Amino acid sequence: MECLLTLFVLMILFTVVIRSTAGGESRSSRRRSYHHLAKQFSGVYVSGGLFGSSTMRMRYGETTAFLTEASARGPYRGKCTQMQINWPDANFRAEVRMNDGRPREVTFRGLQEMKLGHGDFDRRFRLRGDDEQEVRQLLSEGVRWQIDWLAQLFAKDELYIFISSGRIFIQKPRIIRKYSELHEFVHRSLEFYDQAMITRAVGIQFVQSDRAQTLDGVICKICGEGIEIDLVFCQRCKTPHHGECWQYARSCSVYGCGETAYQRPQAAARVVTPHTSTDPPETHSESSEGMTS
């Protein structure tokens, strides 16, 4: 009897050691990935200690972003990989989640359900927010496109995004370990932030004719410098670039876009009232001879 008891105890200890070793190797792998990401994005790696979660903190333009593991919110349970990015409007609240049949859980009270009138997006995602007009302004074509990309990452149609208290939270309900997948998640999250910030840019107005006015405070994604002159924007996703940078790259810098045609906004002073001109925008595309204008 004593021998059986001793054997049972030894088996339990062996199982604990094996799991601890595997967990330690997994944590070590994730820490290496986070450390590598910090170098890649000129950020700072913060170790979570023996049992805590690693964090990668970085500056991105005028904001700060954090990559970490967190407790999933909304429709999911357990741990998730989360990108948190500071947002300039502390009063704005909204959430986007997959319309996957999961039980509805109220994460933020006082938000109203809404539809955008875009069939495929409304079918795949559920949307709630404080102010319908502000939410509609935020969810431009470029923003919706990035949400769709984030949802499809890693062949998992799972995503939860919420904006509250001056922060954007983007959650994938799984622990991402591979460096390549973490890099893509960070990259896509920053693309989402860029597209969201475009909708807030002072002086910009995309209308049905796709004509744009001046942009302020927007960063060129190729060179990383602010765009003050020589502005062009992608015909497909509306991401702004320096004209010279577009000519150098010969296509849109947004990962997965691949658009080779750009538009150049007409010269316009900053205005308060909507622009009513119906003149078509200038459109440019790549050719074998180079850029055309």
C-alpha positions, 0 to 999 in steps of 0.5 A: 500500500505504501509503495502504491502511495509513493508511486502515485505521489511520484507520478504527480510530481513528474506531471507537475515538473513536465508541465512546468518545464513546458510552460517555462519553455513557452514563456521563454519563447514568448519573451524572446518574441516580445524582446525581438519586437521591441527592437524591431519597433524601437520599443521597450521590452518589460519582463513580467517576471517568473509568472507575469506577462511580458509587455512591449511598449512603443511610441508610434507617432504622437501616441503610445502602444502596448502589446501584452497578454490580458484577460479577454473581455466581451464574448470571450473567456480566458487569456488573449493577446492584446494591443492597446493604443492611446486614443485622443478622445477620452469620451468616445466609446464603441465596440466591434465584435464578431457576429458569431452567435456567441451569447451577448455580454454587455461589457459597456452599459449605455451603448446602442446597437447599430448597423452601418448599412454595409451588408457584408460588414453588418453580417459579420460584425456587431457594432455598439457605440455612444454616438451613431454619427461619430461611430459612422465617421470612425468606421470608414472604408479603410477602418472596416478593411483593417477590421476585416484583416484583423478578424482573419489573422491566423485563420481565426475568425475571432476579434474584439475591439473596444474604445473607451477612456482614451484607449483602443483595445484590440484583442485576439482570444488566444496567446500568440507565441510566434514572432512572425504572428505577433509582428503581423498582429502589431502591424495590423493593429497600427494600420487600424489606428492609422486609418482611424486617425485619418477620420479625425484629421483636421481639414480632411473630407472624403466624399462620394467623388473621393475628393480630399482636402488638406490633411494635418498631423498625418504621418507618411508610413514609408518615411515616418515623417509628417505630411505637410506638402506633396500629399497623395493618398491611396485610391483604394484604402485612402492611406496618405503618403508623400508623393516622392515616397509613393514614387519610390515604393511604387505602390501603397505601403499598407500591408496587403493593399497592393494598390498602384494607383493614387489620387492627389487632392486638389489644393484647398484652404482649410474650410469649415463648410463641406466641399461641394465641388463635383470635379473628379480627383486627379488619379495616377497609376504605375506604368512601365515608364514610371509614374504618370500624372 
